[in-house]
Amino acid sequence: MEIMEAIRGRYTHRGLFLHKQIERDVLLDVLDAARWAPSGHNCQPWEFLVIDDRKQVEELIAESGRIFFEHQKTRRNVKKYVDIWSNWIRWSEEELKTKADGMYLSWVDRKAWEEMLPLESEDEIKASFAKIFADRPGLFAVPPAFIFSLLDTEVKIPNASPGLMHMTSMGAAIQNLKIAARGKGLETHEFSVLYDLPHTQAMAKELLNIPSQLKIVSVMKIGYPDSQDTSSKTHVRKPLEKIVHWNRF
């Protein structure tokens, strides 16, 4: 697959995966692409953990689902959270293409969403939000494997902005991984539930025996796609003339 075709064709796979084990040599090729990413001072601050044992994958899905739904019950500042969500929801494919950013979620009931926004009670907002997202498609579908991208916080480099080069390095490795996966006929889904919610990092690290100095910065589902869930669409980008500046801003 030509490189720009792989880059432009990459998408977040929110549908189901085939129940097909990914060959170890294929996974190693994908991880080799991540290994060759650029990093600050060539520090290579990354390690990768592949979970392809079916029982472990299912356990991670079950535990992350439990934490996710528990978090929705105890979430604070729900109104602010919903307001931020509102900035990125598009209500038609036409609006998505016009604004060239955000998400068209055809499964979200616009009327229910608009009725929720004026609510002031945190409990009422929380209940409405949970109801709207109760049947979120594909989120907890079981993949053939997970790939954890781990930042070694003990890798020190001489930079003036602590953490910045580490994160840009990790981002390059993760992008290489996703593009290489696409080139192998695999699709990925960044599964932030496993690292972006309170307690999920701790749960995953304990369950998988991840050393304390390794920080989870990405967890992606990976596998051969089965059905593609088209109810969530984000495959648009702003035009170059809106984001590229020459010589001065």
Order of alpha helices (4+ residues) and beta strands (2+ residues): alpha-alpha-beta-alpha-alpha-beta-alpha-beta-alpha-alpha-beta-alpha-beta-alpha-beta-beta-alpha
